[in-house]
Amino acid sequence: MEAPKSRFKFAFSSSRFSLLWNFFKGFLLLSLMLRIVFMLWQMNEVSWSPIAVIRTLATGMFFDIGVVGFVALPGILYLLLFPNRYVGSRLDRILIYFFFSLTVLLLVFVFFAEITFWEEFRTRFNFIAVDYLIYTHEVISNIQESYPLPYLISGVALITFLIVFLFQKKGVFAWTFAAKASVKEKLSVFAVTAVSLLFYIGFIKNNQAEWSSNRYNNEISKAGIYSFFAEFRNNQMEYTRFYTSIDSKKAFEIARNQVKQSDSRFLQNGTSIRRDITDAQPSDAKPNVVFILMESMSGSFMKEFGNEKGITPYMDKLAQESIFFSNLYATGTRTVRGMEAVTLCIPPTPGQSIVKRPDNQGLFTVSNVFRDKGYQNSFFYGGDGYFDNMNSYFGGNGFTIYDRGRGSVLSDKIKTQRYNIDDNEVTFENAWGICDENIYDKMLKVADEHYAAKKPFFNFVMTTSNHRPYTYPENKIDIPSGTNRDGAVKYADFALGQMLEKAKNKPWFKNTVFVIIADHCASSAGKDEIDVANYHIPAFIYNLPAQTPEKIQQQCSQIDLFPTLFSKLHWNYRSDFFGKNVYDKEYTERAYVGTYRKLVYMKKEKAMILSDQKKQAFYDWNKETNELKSIPMDKKFLEETIAGYQAADYLFTNKLLKE
């Protein structure tokens, strides 16, 4: 076939580059369509003003151009280096057909992945997607159980075939194989591409897409692939480099003032908050403590907070029989952030959770308090604790591990015991682990062993059932397994109730306190910078000796749970915690919440948000409408916010959180 004569002198329109040029246009078109789909998906949340729509689409296209440049680079190098005398040969055709089809296949799969990721998180690819790339077993299993994989793969393959067929039908391949490009044309294409990509690498950051006060417009403005690699590079963030900071001495002066209590005495001056807590009526009582961290249990699921679906009957009953925290907030949006908060009692440091960071063994955690009082500390997880670095963190901080990690091993640096949960102890299992009933039964069995050995125990249980694919044993509740989130919530509530009923028949029950809290909410997405309502979680302290039920209405967060428990037990103990006893007369209502990039400090309806690039914003939160309204900056409030986060980051970074 004779090559068509180019209407343009610019090399990208040359016949040899026809496939590349059409791929470029096709990618931008599909990306635009995906962006429009997301806008329609969030129709009631995105800003639809003409300027907002234009800027969302234009910003998105700008990032898409960068993505397609990176994707096309191997093809451009091929066209640059492939000798002209072999253009159109069998080798040329095989290589181009194969790698073009493979590239299209991968991109179509990524587009599908973006849709499923958006369905789950209402965001473009972020650091969660990076984690998912690392923990492939759990994620692939979850995909297999959550989606009709044969249809998904068939759909990806069919769309790929149709795209290749369309290009073939339009003669794009024929043009590519029929013409030779001059050295000048090849070099010009390569040079333009190289300069463009260097520009993106050197000057374009993913957060530059965040131009709007509407979070959804910002996320839709991003490109998924660009976001993924940006998060891969920025998994950890130095506080002083990215956030507004103050003098360290002043930060610790404020932080020490924030954490002091009427019964506390600091052990040293300067960059430390370590102190001794001395109760006015100290007790040597050592009740067993069973701590349950419930997966994705939003406060909004409970009737106590207005839900009329009846999916948490046991927890609603428990709220009337326990110390119930009605105004408590999660520090983050992931399980590892919740684990960090309840064990270290620390505000969420920017970047990845400390649970997932290196050198996180031997820290001063709540396990130190229990260990110093002679407790046996155990961590129970129904999946493989290798996931999210849980075994390394808990094993390295004084817990015996019970998990389902049949193939994985602990590092030689971790001096702890680890036990596998046997197959004969499992009646139901999905991608994330064994069902909640099974992990509770394992915990009860180990509790019996510790009781028989006359050792007080602190059992930390992480549940998994309230998670996509929302599967659980059949005939336990009136919602079929795998139906939806409501079913998973109701099963998790059912399993918790069953465990407590079984525990009541144990000889150790009367001397056992049950502490129950969510790791985070089921969703954290919203149009504002931070969706405050989607950090609201339930928490309970149940079966505390001589304790009448009550509801704590003071605003607090996960970091305050154990300091409050220790106070109710009347314990003297050493503390390195930012969390406080909410009963203390010097307690000031406040909560730390955030994402891996946005750090929030709340005092009732006021919220200060620190962002990277050393930005900050001050809002008034309307609890009824869950909306943030910008208000003038308050310098004192800003310094309080900075102090807590800066001091926490400083202590971990400088290894001052070590026991």
Secondary structure, 3 states (H helix, E strand, C coil): CCCCCCCCCCHHHCHHHHHHHHHHHHHHHHHHHHHHHHHHHCCCCCCCCHHHHHHHHHHHHHHHHHHHHHHHHHHHHHHHHCCHHHCCCHHHHHHHHHHHHHHHHHHHHHHHHHHHHHHHHCCCCCHHHHHHHHCHHHHHHHHHHHCCHHHHHHHHHHHHHHHHHHHHHCCHHHHHHHCCCCHHHHHHHHHHHHHHHHHHHHHCCHHHHCCCCCHHHHHHHCCHHHHHHHHHHCCECCHHHHCCCCCHHHHHHHHHHHHCCCCEEECCCCCCCCEEECCCCCCCCCCEEEEEEECCCCHHHCHHHCCCCCCCHHHHHHCCCCEEEEEEECCCCCHHHHHHHHHHCCCCCCECCHHHCCCCCCECCHHHHHHHCCCEEEEEECCCCCHHHHHHHHHCCCCEEEECCCCCCCCCCCCCCEEECCHHHCCCEECCEECHHHHHHHHHHHHHHHHHCCCCEEEEEECCCCCCCCCCCCCCCCCCCCCCHHHHHHHHHHHHHHHHHHHCCCCCHHHEEEEEEECCCCCCCCCCCCCHHHHEEEEEEECCCCCCCEEECCCEEHHHHHHHHHHHCCCCEEECCCCCCCCCCCCCCCEEEECCCCEEEEECCEEEEEECCCEEEEEEEECCCCEEEECCCCHHHHHHHHHHHHHHHHHHHCCCCEC
